[in-house]
Amino acid sequence: MHEFTPEVEALAAEILSYSLHRLKSDPPLDGPLTADELFSAVGNTITAKGLGGQEALEVFTSVLAKACISTDHPRNLAFIPSAPSEYANLFDLVVGASALYGGSWQEGSGAVFAENQALRWLSDLAGLPKSAGGVFVQGGTMGNLSALVVARAQARMKWPEVTSWSIACSEEAHSSIAAAAHVMDVDILHIAPDEFGKLRGESAGRVIDEFHASTTSRVFALIATAGTTNLGIIDDLKGVGEAAKERDLWFHVDGAYGLAALASPKLKPKFVGVEMADSFIVDPHKWLFAPFDACALIYRNPELARSVHTQHASYLDTLQEDGAWNPSDYAIHLTRRTRGLPFWFSLAAHGTDAYAEAMDATMEIARQAAEKISAHPDLELICQPELSVVAFTRRGWGPSDYQKWSEALLKDQIGFIPPSSHHGKPILRFAIVNPWTKVRDIDEILATL
Ligand SMILES: *Cc1c(COP(=O)(O)O)cnc(C)c1O
């Protein structure tokens, strides 16, 4: 180890060639194996003497990689899949080879500078002031938690007498909000959305006021979702933002999936109100063509976030001199990969227009998919897609029919579309974030329904 021998050189060529091949060709969909099946194929790979690079690579390429579903396959429409651009993936190789440290300005200024420009683009699109800023964290779950911790810290300063705290959000809010509440040991005040699944400011305000009149627990943050994961619904950001401001509450916008669409001038008007946010998140690994894992977390007032999240220790205080911008200080983490760099590179290289085009292309496929589903005699759209999630039901099917269909679809290597549910009933959904997904892919899937 730690010697660049001719064997390393040869292995490097193989690894790069494998990576290029993976980037160039349509990936196979592949699928999971059981731990027993994997063990009988590769045995115990950790040995005292090592397998050697060649053999370890062979184990990966011939067995392990094939037991991982390709999230960038054009007919993988599950959950929210991923579609990194070639440039973003290529630059991930550079990041991996460069031992960059993204926690502090002192160690990573060049990388942090670039990441900050990418964050600035997102912040400007959302209409936050120039003083806004933040950090790329691992994912939306960490982004939401880090933002909510700052929100509560601010509330504690405003209302020092309060001992019991609550987060207000829609019943349709993402599961990571409940996870954050659990970690923070706070309660959740759920607010029913309207008949279209949108959280409205008027009902949010009313429910919060009633809550405050009936208990000593106090709401410290009101959350709107800009693109729900299940159906792609955008809450009434303006109304909810105003309800938050009127009550002096932190307004957080969870746009992990949907706020990516700010990149398209055509879609941007859907997010009016996001400019009121005290914090927001968007995951470039979802719909902004970046590899896993990267969530952009932006604060209106990063100074406040810094005062809450900075870790203090004798060996760290040197980093705090002259007010340097240390990404570690803006979320719950210390050591960090410069995970925003692949996104930055692709954005810098292609320019923002290419992002708008790619976004519009995926929206057009979603629109056509919705049209085809509406026209299909056995399928029923749940709602007109507001973003690129198209959700529907199959007439006459029960839960086991959906499950069987989904399993067969993967087994036949046609697509990956696990069933979801809506109001307790099974549904199917296409989450279209991949510009490689074409109308013929939609047709191929619909032909199996
Ligand atoms: C995906 C998602 C999250 C969680 O993001 P991760 O990156 O998976 O942690 C949060 N909120 C919404 C609306 C999401 O779609």
The ligand as a Gaussian input file, in Angstrom:
#p B3LYP/6-31G(d) Opt

LIG

0 1
 C      -36.006000      13.101000      -0.717000
 C      -36.655000      14.088000       0.135000
 C      -36.139000      14.401000       1.398000
 C      -34.984000      13.659000       1.988000
 O      -33.830000      13.828000       1.255000
 P      -32.633000      12.763000       1.356000
 O      -31.614000      13.356000       0.459000
 O      -33.197000      11.471000       0.843000
 O      -32.224000      12.676000       2.768000
 C      -36.746000      15.396000       2.118000
 N      -37.814000      16.037000       1.640000
 C      -38.350000      15.764000       0.432000
 C      -39.537000      16.547000      -0.040000
 C      -37.795000      14.773000      -0.369000
 O      -38.324000      14.494000      -1.559000

